Amino acid sequence: MGKYIISYIVFIVSTLAIMFLIGIVIGIFAVMFADPYQMQESLQGGALRFFIQLISLVVGLFCFRFAIRRFVENE
């Protein structure tokens, strides 16, 4: 049971860390290439939200796969 708890904690922490880093990268590109009005329009338009949700789905799946392979399948 301990392996499952550890793998779940690793899954959550790694997903949050990667999403934080992706947010930083998107923010850096937004500061370099867009003014505040363009950034607000892109957030309200929904395209950036869809892009972020798609990235979070992919990142979550890969982090879950890593956590399961690392901690559960080593039995």
PENORVEN-V363356 format. One record per pair of residues at least 12 apart in sequence whose C-alpha atoms are under 8 Angstrom apart, sorted by sequence separation. I is the first residue (numbers start at 1). J is the second residue. D is the distance in whole Angstrom. If there is no record, write none. Layout:
BEGIN
[[I,J,D] [I,J,D]]
END
This chain:
BEGIN
[[19,56,7] [19,59,8] [15,56,8] [18,59,7] [15,59,6] [15,60,6] [15,63,6] [11,60,8] [14,63,6] [11,63,5] [11,64,5] [11,66,8] [8,64,8] [11,67,6] [10,67,6] [8,67,7] [7,67,5] [7,68,6] [7,70,8] [7,71,6] [6,71,7] [7,72,7] [4,71,7] [3,71,6] [4,72,7] [3,72,6]]
END
